[in-house]
């Protein structure tokens, strides 16, 4: 089961990113564990330039934008 992390302070874009990621996983039939990372020290450990950030299985795949559902499904290998 992939672990999907949403990196951000909980702003509107972070919430939107989580919604799109959940939708993408559900549409792809992928059961994933979702984790919100809001601690700045933990977020900076991923070397991202701006939030929101999306991490799939400890790999930063997007930062500073909300990827499309199709992009996320591709990253999930669906």
N, CA, C and O atoms as a CHARMM CRD file, in Angstrom:
* protein
*
  312
    1    1 UNK  N      0.85000  -1.18800   0.00000 PROA 1      0.00000
    2    1 UNK  CA     0.00000   0.00000   0.00000 PROA 1      0.00000
    3    1 UNK  C      0.88800   1.24100   0.00000 PROA 1      0.00000
    4    1 UNK  O      1.71800   1.40600   0.89300 PROA 1      0.00000
    5    2 UNK  N      0.72100   2.11700  -0.99500 PROA 2      0.00000
    6    2 UNK  CA     1.55200   3.32500  -1.03200 PROA 2      0.00000
    7    2 UNK  C      1.18000   4.29500   0.08600 PROA 2      0.00000
    8    2 UNK  O      0.03500   4.34200   0.53600 PROA 2      0.00000
    9    3 UNK  N      2.16300   5.05800   0.51600 PROA 3      0.00000
   10    3 UNK  CA     1.92800   6.11200   1.49700 PROA 3      0.00000
   11    3 UNK  C      2.01700   7.43500   0.75100 PROA 3      0.00000
   12    3 UNK  O      3.02100   7.74200   0.10800 PROA 3      0.00000
   13    4 UNK  N      0.94600   8.20800   0.85300 PROA 4      0.00000
   14    4 UNK  CA     0.89000   9.50500   0.18600 PROA 4      0.00000
   15    4 UNK  C      0.90700  10.57800   1.25700 PROA 4      0.00000
   16    4 UNK  O      0.05400  10.60700   2.14400 PROA 4      0.00000
   17    5 UNK  N      1.89500  11.46300   1.16100 PROA 5      0.00000
   18    5 UNK  CA     2.00800  12.54000   2.14200 PROA 5      0.00000
   19    5 UNK  C      1.70100  13.87400   1.49000 PROA 5      0.00000
   20    5 UNK  O      2.17500  14.18300   0.39700 PROA 5      0.00000
   21    6 UNK  N      0.89700  14.65400   2.19200 PROA 6      0.00000
   22    6 UNK  CA     0.57400  16.00000   1.75500 PROA 6      0.00000
   23    6 UNK  C      1.39500  16.93000   2.64300 PROA 6      0.00000
   24    6 UNK  O      1.20100  16.96000   3.85800 PROA 6      0.00000
   25    7 UNK  N      2.30900  17.68500   2.04200 PROA 7      0.00000
   26    7 UNK  CA     3.16100  18.58900   2.80900 PROA 7      0.00000
   27    7 UNK  C      2.61400  20.00100   2.72600 PROA 7      0.00000
   28    7 UNK  O      2.44800  20.54400   1.63400 PROA 7      0.00000
   29    8 UNK  N      2.33200  20.59700   3.87700 PROA 8      0.00000
   30    8 UNK  CA     1.83800  21.96800   3.88800 PROA 8      0.00000
   31    8 UNK  C      1.22800  22.32900   5.21700 PROA 8      0.00000
   32    8 UNK  O      1.03800  21.48500   6.09300 PROA 8      0.00000
   33    9 UNK  N      0.92600  23.61200   5.34600 PROA 9      0.00000
   34    9 UNK  CA     0.43300  24.14100   6.61600 PROA 9      0.00000
   35    9 UNK  C     -1.04700  23.87200   6.84200 PROA 9      0.00000
   36    9 UNK  O     -1.56700  24.14400   7.92400 PROA 9      0.00000
   37   10 UNK  N     -1.72800  23.34300   5.84100 PROA 10     0.00000
   38   10 UNK  CA    -3.17100  23.13900   5.97000 PROA 10     0.00000
   39   10 UNK  C     -3.95100  24.23000   5.25300 PROA 10     0.00000
   40   10 UNK  O     -5.13600  24.42900   5.52100 PROA 10     0.00000
   41   11 UNK  N     -3.28900  24.94100   4.34000 PROA 11     0.00000
   42   11 UNK  CA    -3.92500  26.01500   3.57600 PROA 11     0.00000
   43   11 UNK  C     -4.93200  25.43200   2.57100 PROA 11     0.00000
   44   11 UNK  O     -5.06800  24.21600   2.44000 PROA 11     0.00000
   45   12 UNK  N     -5.61900  26.31600   1.88100 PROA 12     0.00000
   46   12 UNK  CA    -6.63300  25.88000   0.91200 PROA 12     0.00000
   47   12 UNK  C     -6.02700  24.98900  -0.17200 PROA 12     0.00000
   48   12 UNK  O     -6.63500  23.99100  -0.55800 PROA 12     0.00000
   49   13 UNK  N     -4.83500  25.33600  -0.66600 PROA 13     0.00000
   50   13 UNK  CA    -4.19900  24.52300  -1.70800 PROA 13     0.00000
   51   13 UNK  C     -3.81100  23.14800  -1.18700 PROA 13     0.00000
   52   13 UNK  O     -3.87100  22.16100  -1.92200 PROA 13     0.00000
   53   14 UNK  N     -3.41300  23.08100   0.08200 PROA 14     0.00000
   54   14 UNK  CA    -3.04800  21.78900   0.67800 PROA 14     0.00000
   55   14 UNK  C     -4.27800  20.88900   0.73900 PROA 14     0.00000
   56   14 UNK  O     -4.20600  19.69500   0.44600 PROA 14     0.00000
   57   15 UNK  N     -5.39700  21.47700   1.12100 PROA 15     0.00000
   58   15 UNK  CA    -6.64600  20.71000   1.20500 PROA 15     0.00000
   59   15 UNK  C     -7.08900  20.24900  -0.18400 PROA 15     0.00000
   60   15 UNK  O     -7.56600  19.12700  -0.35500 PROA 15     0.00000
   61   16 UNK  N     -6.92600  21.12500  -1.16900 PROA 16     0.00000
   62   16 UNK  CA    -7.28900  20.79600  -2.55200 PROA 16     0.00000
   63   16 UNK  C     -6.40200  19.65700  -3.07200 PROA 16     0.00000
   64   16 UNK  O     -6.88300  18.73500  -3.73000 PROA 16     0.00000
   65   17 UNK  N     -5.10300  19.73700  -2.76600 PROA 17     0.00000
   66   17 UNK  CA    -4.17400  18.69800  -3.18700 PROA 17     0.00000
   67   17 UNK  C     -4.56300  17.35800  -2.57100 PROA 17     0.00000
   68   17 UNK  O     -4.53700  16.32800  -3.24500 PROA 17     0.00000
   69   18 UNK  N     -4.92100  17.37500  -1.29500 PROA 18     0.00000
   70   18 UNK  CA    -5.32300  16.12000  -0.64300 PROA 18     0.00000
   71   18 UNK  C     -6.57300  15.54900  -1.30300 PROA 18     0.00000
   72   18 UNK  O     -6.66400  14.34100  -1.52400 PROA 18     0.00000
   73   19 UNK  N     -7.53200  16.40900  -1.61800 PROA 19     0.00000
   74   19 UNK  CA    -8.77300  15.96000  -2.25400 PROA 19     0.00000
   75   19 UNK  C     -8.48700  15.33200  -3.61700 PROA 19     0.00000
   76   19 UNK  O     -9.03700  14.28000  -3.94300 PROA 19     0.00000
   77   20 UNK  N     -7.62600  15.97300  -4.41800 PROA 20     0.00000
   78   20 UNK  CA    -7.28900  15.46000  -5.75100 PROA 20     0.00000
   79   20 UNK  C     -6.53900  14.13100  -5.62500 PROA 20     0.00000
   80   20 UNK  O     -6.79100  13.20000  -6.39000 PROA 20     0.00000
   81   21 UNK  N     -5.61900  14.04200  -4.66100 PROA 21     0.00000
   82   21 UNK  CA    -4.84300  12.81300  -4.45900 PROA 21     0.00000
   83   21 UNK  C     -5.74500  11.65900  -4.03400 PROA 21     0.00000
   84   21 UNK  O     -5.59700  10.53800  -4.52100 PROA 21     0.00000
   85   22 UNK  N     -6.67800  11.93300  -3.12600 PROA 22     0.00000
   86   22 UNK  CA    -7.61600  10.89100  -2.68200 PROA 22     0.00000
   87   22 UNK  C     -8.49200  10.42300  -3.84600 PROA 22     0.00000
   88   22 UNK  O     -8.74500   9.23100  -4.01500 PROA 22     0.00000
   89   23 UNK  N     -8.94500  11.38800  -4.63900 PROA 23     0.00000
   90   23 UNK  CA    -9.78200  11.09100  -5.80700 PROA 23     0.00000
   91   23 UNK  C     -9.01200  10.22000  -6.81100 PROA 23     0.00000
   92   23 UNK  O     -9.55200   9.25400  -7.35000 PROA 23     0.00000
   93   24 UNK  N     -7.74900  10.57600  -7.05300 PROA 24     0.00000
   94   24 UNK  CA    -6.91400   9.85000  -8.00900 PROA 24     0.00000
   95   24 UNK  C     -6.68800   8.41900  -7.54300 PROA 24     0.00000
   96   24 UNK  O     -6.78200   7.48000  -8.33300 PROA 24     0.00000
   97   25 UNK  N     -6.39000   8.25600  -6.26200 PROA 25     0.00000
   98   25 UNK  CA    -6.14700   6.91700  -5.71900 PROA 25     0.00000
   99   25 UNK  C     -7.41500   6.07400  -5.80200 PROA 25     0.00000
  100   25 UNK  O     -7.36400   4.90200  -6.17400 PROA 25     0.00000
  101   26 UNK  N     -8.54600   6.67000  -5.45500 PROA 26     0.00000
  102   26 UNK  CA    -9.82000   5.94600  -5.49300 PROA 26     0.00000
  103   26 UNK  C    -10.17300   5.54400  -6.92200 PROA 26     0.00000
  104   26 UNK  O    -10.60200   4.41600  -7.16700 PROA 26     0.00000
  105   27 UNK  N     -9.99100   6.47200  -7.86500 PROA 27     0.00000
  106   27 UNK  CA   -10.30600   6.19900  -9.26500 PROA 27     0.00000
  107   27 UNK  C     -9.40500   5.10900  -9.83500 PROA 27     0.00000
  108   27 UNK  O     -9.81000   4.35000 -10.71600 PROA 27     0.00000
  109   28 UNK  N     -8.17000   5.04000  -9.31900 PROA 28     0.00000
  110   28 UNK  CA    -7.21700   4.04300  -9.80600 PROA 28     0.00000
  111   28 UNK  C     -7.37900   2.71300  -9.07200 PROA 28     0.00000
  112   28 UNK  O     -6.74100   1.71800  -9.41600 PROA 28     0.00000
  113   29 UNK  N     -8.24300   2.71200  -8.05700 PROA 29     0.00000
  114   29 UNK  CA    -8.43400   1.49200  -7.28000 PROA 29     0.00000
  115   29 UNK  C     -7.23800   1.17600  -6.39800 PROA 29     0.00000
  116   29 UNK  O     -6.98200   0.01600  -6.07600 PROA 29     0.00000
  117   30 UNK  N     -6.50000   2.22700  -6.00600 PROA 30     0.00000
  118   30 UNK  CA    -5.31200   2.04900  -5.17000 PROA 30     0.00000
  119   30 UNK  C     -5.66300   2.41400  -3.73300 PROA 30     0.00000
  120   30 UNK  O     -6.08300   3.53600  -3.45100 PROA 30     0.00000
  121   31 UNK  N     -5.48600   1.45500  -2.82800 PROA 31     0.00000
  122   31 UNK  CA    -5.69500   1.73000  -1.40800 PROA 31     0.00000
  123   31 UNK  C     -4.40900   2.34900  -0.89400 PROA 31     0.00000
  124   31 UNK  O     -3.36500   1.69600  -0.87200 PROA 31     0.00000
  125   32 UNK  N     -4.48000   3.59400  -0.48300 PROA 32     0.00000
  126   32 UNK  CA    -3.27100   4.29300  -0.03200 PROA 32     0.00000
  127   32 UNK  C     -3.48300   4.84200   1.37000 PROA 32     0.00000
  128   32 UNK  O     -4.60700   5.10200   1.79800 PROA 32     0.00000
  129   33 UNK  N     -2.38400   5.00800   2.05900 PROA 33     0.00000
  130   33 UNK  CA    -2.41700   5.62300   3.37900 PROA 33     0.00000
  131   33 UNK  C     -2.08900   7.09200   3.18400 PROA 33     0.00000
  132   33 UNK  O     -1.07400   7.42800   2.57500 PROA 33     0.00000
  133   34 UNK  N     -2.94400   7.97300   3.70100 PROA 34     0.00000
  134   34 UNK  CA    -2.73100   9.41200   3.55700 PROA 34     0.00000
  135   34 UNK  C     -2.21700   9.99800   4.86100 PROA 34     0.00000
  136   34 UNK  O     -2.76000   9.73700   5.93400 PROA 34     0.00000
  137   35 UNK  N     -1.16300  10.79400   4.75000 PROA 35     0.00000
  138   35 UNK  CA    -0.56300  11.41900   5.92500 PROA 35     0.00000
  139   35 UNK  C     -0.40500  12.91000   5.64200 PROA 35     0.00000
  140   35 UNK  O      0.11600  13.30600   4.59900 PROA 35     0.00000
  141   36 UNK  N     -0.86800  13.73200   6.59400 PROA 36     0.00000
  142   36 UNK  CA    -0.66900  15.18000   6.45000 PROA 36     0.00000
  143   36 UNK  C      0.57400  15.55600   7.24500 PROA 36     0.00000
  144   36 UNK  O      0.69500  15.21000   8.42000 PROA 36     0.00000
  145   37 UNK  N      1.48800  16.25900   6.60700 PROA 37     0.00000
  146   37 UNK  CA     2.70500  16.71100   7.27300 PROA 37     0.00000
  147   37 UNK  C      2.62800  18.23200   7.36500 PROA 37     0.00000
  148   37 UNK  O      2.70800  18.92600   6.35100 PROA 37     0.00000
  149   38 UNK  N      2.47100  18.74600   8.58400 PROA 38     0.00000
  150   38 UNK  CA     2.31400  20.18800   8.75500 PROA 38     0.00000
  151   38 UNK  C      3.48800  20.82500   9.48800 PROA 38     0.00000
  152   38 UNK  O      3.61800  22.04900   9.49400 PROA 38     0.00000
  153   39 UNK  N      4.34400  20.01700  10.10600 PROA 39     0.00000
  154   39 UNK  CA     5.49600  20.55400  10.83000 PROA 39     0.00000
  155   39 UNK  C      6.55300  21.03400   9.83400 PROA 39     0.00000
  156   39 UNK  O      7.01400  20.26200   8.99300 PROA 39     0.00000
  157   40 UNK  N      6.93100  22.30300   9.93000 PROA 40     0.00000
  158   40 UNK  CA     7.84500  22.90800   8.96300 PROA 40     0.00000
  159   40 UNK  C      9.17800  22.15900   8.88600 PROA 40     0.00000
  160   40 UNK  O      9.74100  22.00200   7.80300 PROA 40     0.00000
  161   41 UNK  N      9.67200  21.70500  10.01600 PROA 41     0.00000
  162   41 UNK  CA    10.95100  20.98500  10.03800 PROA 41     0.00000
  163   41 UNK  C     10.82600  19.69100   9.22500 PROA 41     0.00000
  164   41 UNK  O     11.73200  19.34300   8.46800 PROA 41     0.00000
  165   42 UNK  N      9.71200  18.98400   9.38100 PROA 42     0.00000
  166   42 UNK  CA     9.47600  17.74700   8.62900 PROA 42     0.00000
  167   42 UNK  C      9.30000  18.03600   7.14000 PROA 42     0.00000
  168   42 UNK  O      9.77000  17.27700   6.29200 PROA 42     0.00000
  169   43 UNK  N      8.61800  19.13700   6.83100 PROA 43     0.00000
  170   43 UNK  CA     8.39000  19.51400   5.42900 PROA 43     0.00000
  171   43 UNK  C      9.72200  19.83500   4.74800 PROA 43     0.00000
  172   43 UNK  O      9.96700  19.40300   3.62200 PROA 43     0.00000
  173   44 UNK  N     10.57500  20.58900   5.42900 PROA 44     0.00000
  174   44 UNK  CA    11.85900  20.99100   4.84200 PROA 44     0.00000
  175   44 UNK  C     12.79500  19.81100   4.63700 PROA 44     0.00000
  176   44 UNK  O     13.72500  19.89400   3.83500 PROA 44     0.00000
  177   45 UNK  N     12.56800  18.72700   5.34100 PROA 45     0.00000
  178   45 UNK  CA    13.39900  17.52500   5.17400 PROA 45     0.00000
  179   45 UNK  C     13.23600  16.94700   3.76700 PROA 45     0.00000
  180   45 UNK  O     14.09300  16.19400   3.30400 PROA 45     0.00000
  181   46 UNK  N     12.14600  17.29400   3.09100 PROA 46     0.00000
  182   46 UNK  CA    11.90500  16.79300   1.73000 PROA 46     0.00000
  183   46 UNK  C     12.49500  17.69100   0.65900 PROA 46     0.00000
  184   46 UNK  O     12.35100  17.40400  -0.53000 PROA 46     0.00000
  185   47 UNK  N     13.16200  18.77900   1.05400 PROA 47     0.00000
  186   47 UNK  CA    13.85100  19.63300   0.10100 PROA 47     0.00000
  187   47 UNK  C     12.90600  20.22000  -0.95200 PROA 47     0.00000
  188   47 UNK  O     13.24100  20.27200  -2.13500 PROA 47     0.00000
  189   48 UNK  N     11.72200  20.66300  -0.50800 PROA 48     0.00000
  190   48 UNK  CA    10.82200  21.28300  -1.47200 PROA 48     0.00000
  191   48 UNK  C     10.93000  22.79600  -1.37000 PROA 48     0.00000
  192   48 UNK  O     11.24300  23.33800  -0.31000 PROA 48     0.00000
  193   49 UNK  N     10.67000  23.46700  -2.47900 PROA 49     0.00000
  194   49 UNK  CA    10.83000  24.91300  -2.53200 PROA 49     0.00000
  195   49 UNK  C      9.58200  25.64600  -2.06600 PROA 49     0.00000
  196   49 UNK  O      9.67200  26.69600  -1.43100 PROA 49     0.00000
  197   50 UNK  N      8.41600  25.08900  -2.38100 PROA 50     0.00000
  198   50 UNK  CA     7.18800  25.72600  -1.92200 PROA 50     0.00000
  199   50 UNK  C      6.09800  24.68100  -1.73500 PROA 50     0.00000
  200   50 UNK  O      6.11200  23.61800  -2.35700 PROA 50     0.00000
  201   51 UNK  N      5.15100  25.01300  -0.85800 PROA 51     0.00000
  202   51 UNK  CA     4.04100  24.09700  -0.58900 PROA 51     0.00000
  203   51 UNK  C      2.88100  24.45100  -1.50400 PROA 51     0.00000
  204   51 UNK  O      2.85700  25.57300  -2.00900 PROA 51     0.00000
  205   52 UNK  N      1.93800  23.59000  -1.74700 PROA 52     0.00000
  206   52 UNK  CA     1.86800  22.25500  -1.16000 PROA 52     0.00000
  207   52 UNK  C      2.82700  21.28100  -1.84700 PROA 52     0.00000
  208   52 UNK  O      3.22400  21.47400  -2.99600 PROA 52     0.00000
  209   53 UNK  N      3.17700  20.25300  -1.12400 PROA 53     0.00000
  210   53 UNK  CA     4.03800  19.22200  -1.68400 PROA 53     0.00000
  211   53 UNK  C      3.35200  17.87500  -1.63400 PROA 53     0.00000
  212   53 UNK  O      2.53800  17.61000  -0.74900 PROA 53     0.00000
  213   54 UNK  N      3.68500  17.02700  -2.59000 PROA 54     0.00000
  214   54 UNK  CA     3.10700  15.68900  -2.64800 PROA 54     0.00000
  215   54 UNK  C      4.24200  14.67500  -2.65100 PROA 54     0.00000
  216   54 UNK  O      5.12900  14.71600  -3.50300 PROA 54     0.00000
  217   55 UNK  N      4.19900  13.76300  -1.68000 PROA 55     0.00000
  218   55 UNK  CA     5.22300  12.73500  -1.55100 PROA 55     0.00000
  219   55 UNK  C      4.53100  11.37900  -1.65400 PROA 55     0.00000
  220   55 UNK  O      3.56300  11.10700  -0.94300 PROA 55     0.00000
  221   56 UNK  N      5.03900  10.53300  -2.54900 PROA 56     0.00000
  222   56 UNK  CA     4.50500   9.17800  -2.68600 PROA 56     0.00000
  223   56 UNK  C      5.63300   8.21200  -2.36900 PROA 56     0.00000
  224   56 UNK  O      6.66500   8.20100  -3.04100 PROA 56     0.00000
  225   57 UNK  N      5.42500   7.40000  -1.33800 PROA 57     0.00000
  226   57 UNK  CA     6.45300   6.44500  -0.89100 PROA 57     0.00000
  227   57 UNK  C      7.81300   7.11900  -0.71300 PROA 57     0.00000
  228   57 UNK  O      8.82500   6.66100  -1.24300 PROA 57     0.00000
  229   58 UNK  N      7.81400   8.20800   0.04100 PROA 58     0.00000
  230   58 UNK  CA     9.02600   8.96200   0.40800 PROA 58     0.00000
  231   58 UNK  C      9.72400   9.64800  -0.76700 PROA 58     0.00000
  232   58 UNK  O     10.86800  10.08400  -0.63400 PROA 58     0.00000
  233   59 UNK  N      9.04800   9.74800  -1.91800 PROA 59     0.00000
  234   59 UNK  CA     9.63700  10.44300  -3.06700 PROA 59     0.00000
  235   59 UNK  C      8.80200  11.68600  -3.36000 PROA 59     0.00000
  236   59 UNK  O      7.59900  11.59500  -3.60200 PROA 59     0.00000
  237   60 UNK  N      9.45900  12.85600  -3.33600 PROA 60     0.00000
  238   60 UNK  CA     8.77000  14.11200  -3.63200 PROA 60     0.00000
  239   60 UNK  C      8.45400  14.14300  -5.12400 PROA 60     0.00000
  240   60 UNK  O      9.36400  14.14700  -5.95300 PROA 60     0.00000
  241   61 UNK  N      7.16800  14.16400  -5.46700 PROA 61     0.00000
  242   61 UNK  CA     6.79100  14.13800  -6.88000 PROA 61     0.00000
  243   61 UNK  C      6.26500  15.48500  -7.37700 PROA 61     0.00000
  244   61 UNK  O      6.28300  15.74800  -8.57900 PROA 61     0.00000
  245   62 UNK  N      5.79800  16.34000  -6.46200 PROA 62     0.00000
  246   62 UNK  CA     5.30100  17.65200  -6.87900 PROA 62     0.00000
  247   62 UNK  C      5.43000  18.63700  -5.72800 PROA 62     0.00000
  248   62 UNK  O      5.24600  18.27900  -4.56500 PROA 62     0.00000
  249   63 UNK  N      5.74900  19.88500  -6.06700 PROA 63     0.00000
  250   63 UNK  CA     5.76400  20.92700  -5.03400 PROA 63     0.00000
  251   63 UNK  C      5.36500  22.25500  -5.64800 PROA 63     0.00000
  252   63 UNK  O      5.65900  22.53900  -6.81000 PROA 63     0.00000
  253   64 UNK  N      4.69300  23.05600  -4.84800 PROA 64     0.00000
  254   64 UNK  CA     4.29600  24.38700  -5.28800 PROA 64     0.00000
  255   64 UNK  C      3.15100  24.42400  -6.27800 PROA 64     0.00000
  256   64 UNK  O      2.84300  25.48000  -6.83100 PROA 64     0.00000
  257   65 UNK  N      2.51700  23.29100  -6.51000 PROA 65     0.00000
  258   65 UNK  CA     1.38300  23.26500  -7.44300 PROA 65     0.00000
  259   65 UNK  C      0.49100  22.07600  -7.09200 PROA 65     0.00000
  260   65 UNK  O      0.85800  21.21200  -6.29600 PROA 65     0.00000
  261   66 UNK  N     -0.67700  22.05700  -7.70400 PROA 66     0.00000
  262   66 UNK  CA    -1.59600  20.93600  -7.52400 PROA 66     0.00000
  263   66 UNK  C     -1.58100  20.13300  -8.82200 PROA 66     0.00000
  264   66 UNK  O     -2.10200  20.58700  -9.84000 PROA 66     0.00000
  265   67 UNK  N     -0.98400  18.93900  -8.78900 PROA 67     0.00000
  266   67 UNK  CA    -0.93900  18.13000 -10.01000 PROA 67     0.00000
  267   67 UNK  C     -2.34200  17.63900 -10.39500 PROA 67     0.00000
  268   67 UNK  O     -3.26100  17.64200  -9.57700 PROA 67     0.00000
  269   68 UNK  N     -2.48000  17.22500 -11.63500 PROA 68     0.00000
  270   68 UNK  CA    -3.77100  16.71300 -12.09000 PROA 68     0.00000
  271   68 UNK  C     -3.99100  15.30400 -11.54300 PROA 68     0.00000
  272   68 UNK  O     -3.06100  14.62800 -11.10200 PROA 68     0.00000
  273   69 UNK  N     -5.24000  14.89500 -11.58800 PROA 69     0.00000
  274   69 UNK  CA    -5.59200  13.54300 -11.14500 PROA 69     0.00000
  275   69 UNK  C     -4.83500  12.51000 -11.98400 PROA 69     0.00000
  276   69 UNK  O     -4.36800  11.50100 -11.45700 PROA 69     0.00000
  277   70 UNK  N     -4.71700  12.76600 -13.28500 PROA 70     0.00000
  278   70 UNK  CA    -4.02700  11.83900 -14.18900 PROA 70     0.00000
  279   70 UNK  C     -2.54900  11.71100 -13.82700 PROA 70     0.00000
  280   70 UNK  O     -1.99000  10.61500 -13.85800 PROA 70     0.00000
  281   71 UNK  N     -1.91600  12.84500 -13.48100 PROA 71     0.00000
  282   71 UNK  CA    -0.50100  12.80600 -13.08900 PROA 71     0.00000
  283   71 UNK  C     -0.31800  11.93800 -11.84000 PROA 71     0.00000
  284   71 UNK  O      0.58500  11.10500 -11.77100 PROA 71     0.00000
  285   72 UNK  N     -1.18600  12.15200 -10.86900 PROA 72     0.00000
  286   72 UNK  CA    -1.08200  11.40600  -9.61800 PROA 72     0.00000
  287   72 UNK  C     -1.28400   9.90600  -9.87100 PROA 72     0.00000
  288   72 UNK  O     -0.57800   9.07400  -9.30200 PROA 72     0.00000
  289   73 UNK  N     -2.24600   9.57500 -10.72200 PROA 73     0.00000
  290   73 UNK  CA    -2.50700   8.17300 -11.02900 PROA 73     0.00000
  291   73 UNK  C     -1.26000   7.55400 -11.69100 PROA 73     0.00000
  292   73 UNK  O     -0.92500   6.39800 -11.43200 PROA 73     0.00000
  293   74 UNK  N     -0.59000   8.32300 -12.53500 PROA 74     0.00000
  294   74 UNK  CA     0.62400   7.84200 -13.19200 PROA 74     0.00000
  295   74 UNK  C      1.70300   7.55800 -12.14200 PROA 74     0.00000
  296   74 UNK  O      2.37600   6.52900 -12.20200 PROA 74     0.00000
  297   75 UNK  N      1.86200   8.46500 -11.19000 PROA 75     0.00000
  298   75 UNK  CA     2.86000   8.28700 -10.14100 PROA 75     0.00000
  299   75 UNK  C      2.54100   7.09100  -9.26300 PROA 75     0.00000
  300   75 UNK  O      3.43700   6.45300  -8.70900 PROA 75     0.00000
  301   76 UNK  N      1.24900   6.79500  -9.14200 PROA 76     0.00000
  302   76 UNK  CA     0.84500   5.64300  -8.34000 PROA 76     0.00000
  303   76 UNK  C      0.99700   4.33400  -9.11600 PROA 76     0.00000
  304   76 UNK  O      0.80700   3.24500  -8.57400 PROA 76     0.00000
  305   77 UNK  N      1.34100   4.46800 -10.38800 PROA 77     0.00000
  306   77 UNK  CA     1.53600   3.29100 -11.21200 PROA 77     0.00000
  307   77 UNK  C      0.23100   2.67900 -11.68700 PROA 77     0.00000
  308   77 UNK  O      0.16700   1.49800 -12.02900 PROA 77     0.00000
  309   78 UNK  N     -0.81200   3.50500 -11.70200 PROA 78     0.00000
  310   78 UNK  CA    -2.13200   3.00800 -12.11600 PROA 78     0.00000
  311   78 UNK  C     -2.34100   3.18800 -13.60500 PROA 78     0.00000
  312   78 UNK  O     -3.39400   2.82700 -14.12900 PROA 78     0.00000
